[in-house]
């Protein structure tokens, strides 16, 4: 799941600018998880009126299914905070 290309095939940008660069993406992943938790809670508990066990069950299933996606999304978000895309100017 954590396998990535070493460099961008188009611009040759390194995807790991320094060792352990992606440790900071854990904070981004945490914020995405909190946002999903709040959304699931509002939908299941407040809008649908289910109990807390249904909320926890739904949350567990949603986070289990979205886990790999959130992992990649948080790494991409973290990388984009520090490495800016600069397309080559046309001559």
N, C-alpha and C positions, 0 to 999 in steps of 0.2 A: 504494500500500500504506500510505502514511503519512497518507492523508486521514482526517480526523476532523471531527466536528461541532465548531463553535466553543463551543457551550454545550449543556448538558443540556436536552432539551425539557421535562422535568418540573419541575426546580427552578431552572433558569437558571444553574447553576454553570458557571464558565468551565473548560474542559478544559485550558487552558494558563495556569496562574496567573501565570507570568512568562516572559519570553523565554528560550528554550533550556532550558526546564524538564525536558525528557525526556532530556537527556544522561545523567542519572543512571540511566536505565533500562537503559543499556548494562551496568552492573554486575549488574543483576537478570537480564538476558538471559544474561550470562556464567555466572551461577550455575545457571540452568536448563540451559544447554548442558553444563556440567560434570556435572550430575546425569544427563542423558541419555547422555553419554559413558560414565559409570561403569555405568549400567544396561545399555547395549548391550555393553560389554566383558564384564560378568559373564555375560550371557545367551549371547553368541556364543562367547566364548573359554572361559570356565570351565564353563558348563553343556553347551554343544553341542560343545566341543572343536575348533573350527575354528582356522585359523592367523591370523596377524596381518593378512594381506591381506584376508581375509574380514571381519575386524573393521573394518578401515578402510573397506572398500567398503560394508558395512552401515551404518556410522556416517555416511558421506557421503550415502547415500540417505535415511536417517532425518532427518538435519539439513536436507537439501534440501527434503524434504516438509514438515517441521515449521517451517521458517524463517518463513513469514508468520504462522503461529499464535504462535510464540514472540515475534515482534516485537510483536504486539498484546498478548499476555499480559504481557510485561515492562512495557509502557507502562501497562497497567491496574494492575498490581501497584505500580508506582512512584507512580502517581497516588493509589492507595488508602492509601499510607503517609503521605501529607501532607494529603489532603482526606478528611475523614470525612463519611459520609452521615448526615444528621440528618433523618429524616422529620418532616414537619410534624405537630404534635400535633393530635389531633382535638378539636374544641370541643364 
